[in-house]
Amino acid sequence: MNKETIICERLRRQRLTKPLEDRQDIKAYKQLFQKLQPVAPVFNSRPGKPPQLVHRTAFNDAFLSESLRKKHELVKGRFQGGRIGYVLEDDLSLYSTIFRKPIPKMTGLQKEILSMIQQSGGISKDQLKEELPFKAREITAALKRLQEAFLVYELQIDTDWNTGWFDFKTEWPEIEWELDSTSAAQMLLRFLDVMVFATLDQIKGWTQLKRKTIQDALTVLMEREAIVKVEVYRMGEGFVQKKDVDLTDKEIPQCVFMLDNSDILVRADLDELKDRFKGSEVLQYLLIDGEWKGAVLGHWRIGPHDVEDVVLCLEKKEAEKRKDEIIFAVRAGYPEETTRILRFNGEQL
């Protein structure tokens, strides 16, 4: 295997180079969603926004994911170290088992909130604030911790901020949590399928699981001969599915994608990206020809805000040659009507 083959195949499997075109093909959408889940709403978007498969569809999939959310086919929860994300309801048992953070000993406030939710059959945060003699931030923190333990769930069916909170076990009594290496192994196999190749650090970065949990799951997959460990020049030591070992050489298509902190590719490399752009206020990262070669800098605000600079890890000549292409990719997320791009690679526009 070589780096070019891996990158080309990764772009193809994640539907970046060939996005889904038929908004009516819900089956294909859910299949892709399943491979990329947990899927988070776009980073720094308004609370309550539905999750999106950014750049993976040729249409605005927010309407489709919102429809699936209203039908409860997508469920909101806290996964990957407590981050908000959505999974298909059919996979909720698997992902809640893997990412659940049990509470060894509940506080009095946590017990009170859980009891109120169970007795009422569902309650909003505003109602909890009215009925409990605690500060809003304390109630919010308690709800978050109960959500991480999958003792409660937040019913998010639209962009309303004041959502309902319900008892998890009442809604899904059939789900039993028995974490073993096979659960994490099943999830990692999906991850490797869309990543093609991943290092241990990338798996750790994306899952936020303990290294031992990851290593045990990888051992299960290697014992099944589902994956193998390989050394890839310019990528390091990592893991691939056995069926991918003999992938043939392919040429990486010229492409530029701007991706935010919620994206699976960013999450896998976030530690390295933070280190590379240390000291800069990054809005989004630039995936150029399948590699991280730039970042969009600026201070995020809820309202209109400027892009301070588009910094690139490219030779100056190549950066200038691809200037229009890169600005076009940035403009897809920051339209001219709302955002000015002040500099490009350090030079004022």
Legacy VTK file of the C-alpha trace (Angstrom):
# vtk DataFile Version 3.0
C-alpha trace
ASCII
DATASET POLYDATA
POINTS 349 float
0.000 0.000 0.000
1.086 3.573 -0.528
-0.053 6.969 0.665
-1.578 8.050 -2.652
-3.745 4.932 -2.915
-4.983 5.334 0.652
-5.873 9.005 0.230
-7.645 8.441 -3.081
-9.688 5.541 -1.703
-10.482 7.466 1.500
-11.871 10.402 -0.484
-13.960 8.019 -2.575
-15.389 5.994 0.326
-16.317 9.091 2.266
-18.119 10.374 -0.835
-16.031 13.544 -0.931
-15.012 13.064 -4.559
-18.342 11.517 -5.538
-21.065 12.913 -3.257
-24.537 11.418 -2.963
-26.796 13.059 -5.531
-30.263 11.605 -4.968
-31.972 13.251 -1.983
-34.727 10.633 -2.283
-32.304 7.749 -1.703
-32.692 7.652 2.063
-31.225 4.146 2.254
-27.910 5.274 0.721
-27.851 8.318 2.999
-28.391 6.228 6.122
-25.716 3.748 5.020
-23.182 6.571 4.693
-24.347 8.131 7.958
-23.805 4.775 9.676
-20.183 4.623 8.521
-19.415 8.166 9.697
-21.397 8.187 12.952
-21.476 9.596 15.552
-22.167 12.646 13.360
-22.137 16.024 15.084
-23.863 19.229 14.036
-21.560 21.631 12.226
-19.114 23.137 14.726
-20.107 26.569 16.056
-23.594 26.295 14.569
-26.696 27.312 16.500
-27.900 24.906 19.215
-30.381 22.380 17.924
-29.048 22.257 14.362
-29.316 18.778 12.813
-26.161 16.805 11.979
-24.756 17.069 8.464
-22.532 14.982 6.197
-20.652 18.054 4.985
-19.440 17.810 1.365
-20.628 14.196 1.166
-23.925 15.090 -0.517
-24.593 17.192 -3.610
-27.616 18.673 -1.836
-28.244 20.350 1.517
-28.694 17.281 3.697
-29.796 19.317 6.745
-33.407 18.931 5.600
-33.042 15.154 5.250
-31.277 14.648 8.591
-33.829 16.905 10.295
-36.621 14.755 8.849
-34.943 11.586 10.154
-34.478 13.245 13.534
-38.190 14.117 13.744
-39.018 10.470 13.035
-36.578 9.486 15.853
-34.447 7.532 13.370
-31.510 9.701 14.480
-30.911 9.993 18.222
-28.965 12.711 20.008
-26.471 11.701 22.675
-23.026 12.312 24.088
-20.281 10.190 22.572
-16.499 10.357 22.053
-15.527 11.845 25.390
-18.874 13.542 26.007
-19.309 15.328 22.660
-22.798 15.881 21.237
-23.493 13.651 18.254
-26.193 11.656 16.514
-26.405 7.964 15.703
-29.017 5.866 13.961
-31.520 4.518 16.469
-30.709 0.997 15.228
-27.112 1.542 16.404
-27.900 3.308 19.679
-27.291 0.145 21.713
-23.810 -0.270 20.223
-22.669 3.342 20.567
-24.172 3.957 24.007
-22.432 0.788 25.225
-19.054 1.978 23.913
-19.195 5.622 24.960
-21.298 5.538 28.142
-19.617 7.176 31.140
-21.236 5.574 34.218
-21.754 7.627 37.371
-20.238 5.684 40.320
-22.097 7.755 42.895
-24.785 10.260 41.949
-25.011 13.643 43.641
-28.193 14.780 45.342
-28.956 17.108 42.426
-28.443 14.352 39.845
-30.791 12.044 41.793
-33.401 14.796 42.107
-33.327 15.616 38.391
-33.505 11.969 37.356
-36.420 11.365 39.722
-38.310 14.396 38.377
-37.764 13.290 34.782
-38.937 9.743 35.537
-42.015 10.847 37.489
-43.081 13.533 35.016
-42.551 11.423 31.909
-40.434 14.228 30.467
-39.538 17.749 31.500
-37.786 20.797 30.024
-34.697 22.500 31.409
-36.716 25.662 32.053
-39.172 23.671 34.177
-36.291 22.188 36.146
-34.917 25.684 36.749
-38.304 26.833 38.037
-38.791 23.888 40.400
-35.287 23.343 41.761
-33.400 25.678 44.134
-30.176 25.426 42.145
-28.340 27.711 39.736
-28.939 27.218 36.018
-25.315 26.202 35.403
-25.532 23.500 38.105
-28.683 22.042 36.529
-27.068 22.161 33.075
-23.954 20.376 34.366
-26.065 17.684 36.082
-28.113 17.078 32.915
-24.921 16.800 30.875
-23.459 14.227 33.253
-26.698 12.186 33.266
-26.732 12.356 29.478
-23.138 11.090 29.310
-24.226 8.114 31.425
-27.212 7.524 29.099
-29.591 7.780 32.034
-31.514 10.576 30.288
-31.852 11.663 26.688
-32.618 14.984 25.076
-35.485 14.936 22.591
-34.200 17.262 19.887
-36.653 17.273 16.980
-36.141 20.860 15.812
-33.949 23.883 16.550
-35.854 24.868 19.683
-33.478 25.591 22.563
-35.899 24.494 25.300
-35.941 20.762 24.574
-37.546 17.971 26.567
-35.542 15.597 28.755
-36.701 11.983 29.174
-35.725 8.769 30.929
-33.451 6.678 28.683
-34.473 3.265 30.069
-38.183 4.013 29.653
-37.658 4.657 25.933
-35.154 1.849 25.284
-35.706 -0.825 27.987
-34.193 -3.492 25.750
-30.718 -1.907 25.754
-28.322 -3.646 28.140
-24.811 -2.274 28.594
-22.138 -4.946 28.666
-18.976 -3.443 27.289
-16.533 -5.895 25.789
-13.887 -5.705 23.108
-16.265 -6.924 20.395
-18.448 -3.784 20.638
-15.544 -1.421 20.091
-14.178 -3.779 17.415
-17.395 -3.505 15.414
-17.209 0.279 15.514
-13.501 0.411 14.639
-14.093 -1.779 11.605
-16.537 0.836 10.280
-14.022 3.570 11.032
-11.234 1.748 9.193
-13.558 1.127 6.262
-14.027 4.873 5.632
-10.488 5.839 6.660
-8.877 2.928 4.751
-5.773 3.323 6.955
-5.493 4.778 10.461
-2.752 5.039 13.051
-3.332 4.325 16.733
-3.140 8.075 17.420
-5.832 8.775 14.812
-8.106 6.126 16.310
-7.492 7.554 19.780
-8.147 11.094 18.552
-11.433 10.168 16.899
-12.836 7.829 19.563
-11.472 9.531 22.703
-11.441 6.053 24.242
-8.728 4.727 26.548
-5.734 3.354 24.701
-6.196 -0.088 26.316
-9.817 -0.263 25.112
-8.670 0.532 21.584
-5.782 -1.938 21.661
-8.053 -4.728 22.958
-10.523 -4.061 20.122
-7.734 -4.031 17.544
-6.438 -7.346 18.944
-9.903 -8.875 18.470
-9.958 -7.695 14.837
-6.433 -8.977 14.162
-7.219 -12.367 15.715
-10.246 -12.586 13.410
-7.908 -11.645 10.546
-10.250 -8.764 9.706
-7.395 -6.225 9.895
-3.622 -6.199 9.686
-0.933 -3.867 10.965
1.098 -2.200 8.209
3.829 0.388 7.799
3.069 2.979 5.122
5.761 5.329 3.873
5.034 8.958 4.917
2.055 7.849 7.022
3.630 5.620 9.654
2.447 2.436 11.325
-1.269 1.781 11.339
-4.095 -0.593 10.567
-6.052 -1.553 7.449
-8.731 -4.087 6.686
-7.251 -7.266 5.286
-9.366 -6.886 2.152
-7.690 -3.510 1.471
-4.078 -4.662 1.596
-3.930 -5.227 -2.142
-5.556 -1.967 -3.230
-4.062 -0.833 -6.524
-2.343 2.479 -7.127
-4.612 5.415 -7.840
-3.999 9.057 -8.613
-5.316 11.601 -6.112
-7.755 14.011 -7.767
-7.096 17.725 -7.363
-9.589 18.952 -4.768
-10.050 21.397 -1.891
-12.452 20.942 1.039
-12.940 23.195 4.035
-13.843 21.085 7.088
-14.746 22.090 10.633
-13.976 20.560 14.036
-16.986 18.228 13.919
-15.772 16.330 10.839
-14.509 12.753 11.171
-11.294 13.578 9.279
-10.554 16.598 11.472
-11.317 14.693 14.686
-8.856 11.945 13.734
-6.012 14.439 13.245
-7.092 17.216 15.616
-4.166 16.899 18.042
-1.681 17.198 15.188
-3.643 20.065 13.597
-3.814 22.006 16.863
-0.065 21.612 17.238
0.596 22.675 13.640
-1.506 25.841 13.911
-0.704 26.540 17.555
-1.340 30.127 18.575
-3.789 30.756 15.718
-7.551 31.101 16.046
-8.704 28.481 13.532
-12.226 28.564 12.127
-11.842 25.562 9.817
-9.143 23.442 8.204
-8.322 22.974 4.522
-8.004 19.482 3.083
-6.106 19.975 -0.180
-5.690 16.919 -2.401
-6.564 14.753 0.587
-4.019 16.234 3.023
-4.154 18.989 5.631
-2.425 21.889 3.925
-4.093 24.972 5.328
-6.430 26.655 7.755
-8.995 29.440 7.755
-8.304 31.868 10.583
-10.536 34.375 12.358
-12.672 35.030 15.416
-16.015 33.203 15.357
-19.156 35.157 16.172
-22.838 34.213 16.032
-23.408 37.026 13.539
-21.371 37.967 10.444
-17.620 37.926 10.941
-14.502 38.229 8.803
-11.975 35.615 7.781
-8.702 37.109 8.986
-6.439 34.938 6.831
-6.269 31.774 4.758
-2.916 30.246 5.690
-1.390 27.503 3.561
1.307 24.858 3.880
2.090 25.065 0.163
4.959 26.431 -1.885
4.269 30.077 -2.688
4.040 29.383 -6.422
1.487 26.588 -5.945
-0.516 28.661 -3.460
-0.797 31.475 -5.987
-1.668 29.070 -8.792
-4.517 27.557 -6.771
-5.663 30.784 -5.150
-9.037 30.971 -6.923
-9.770 27.296 -6.248
-8.975 27.650 -2.552
-10.959 30.883 -2.109
-13.910 29.221 -3.873
-13.793 26.390 -1.294
-13.677 28.910 1.564
-16.540 30.910 0.057
-18.726 27.778 0.127
-18.861 28.235 3.908
-18.310 31.971 4.164
-20.327 33.706 1.413
-19.354 37.139 0.148
-22.644 38.642 1.375
-21.745 38.026 5.030
-17.964 37.613 5.237
-14.867 39.401 4.017
-11.634 37.482 3.474
-8.984 39.952 4.612
-5.788 38.094 3.705
-4.675 35.135 1.629
-1.506 33.398 2.812
-0.510 36.508 4.746
-1.031 38.961 1.904
-3.857 41.487 2.075
-6.667 41.051 -0.441
LINES 1 350
349 0 1 2 3 4 5 6 7 8 9 10 11 12 13 14 15 16 17 18 19 20 21 22 23 24 25 26 27 28 29 30 31 32 33 34 35 36 37 38 39 40 41 42 43 44 45 46 47 48 49 50 51 52 53 54 55 56 57 58 59 60 61 62 63 64 65 66 67 68 69 70 71 72 73 74 75 76 77 78 79 80 81 82 83 84 85 86 87 88 89 90 91 92 93 94 95 96 97 98 99 100 101 102 103 104 105 106 107 108 109 110 111 112 113 114 115 116 117 118 119 120 121 122 123 124 125 126 127 128 129 130 131 132 133 134 135 136 137 138 139 140 141 142 143 144 145 146 147 148 149 150 151 152 153 154 155 156 157 158 159 160 161 162 163 164 165 166 167 168 169 170 171 172 173 174 175 176 177 178 179 180 181 182 183 184 185 186 187 188 189 190 191 192 193 194 195 196 197 198 199 200 201 202 203 204 205 206 207 208 209 210 211 212 213 214 215 216 217 218 219 220 221 222 223 224 225 226 227 228 229 230 231 232 233 234 235 236 237 238 239 240 241 242 243 244 245 246 247 248 249 250 251 252 253 254 255 256 257 258 259 260 261 262 263 264 265 266 267 268 269 270 271 272 273 274 275 276 277 278 279 280 281 282 283 284 285 286 287 288 289 290 291 292 293 294 295 296 297 298 299 300 301 302 303 304 305 306 307 308 309 310 311 312 313 314 315 316 317 318 319 320 321 322 323 324 325 326 327 328 329 330 331 332 333 334 335 336 337 338 339 340 341 342 343 344 345 346 347 348
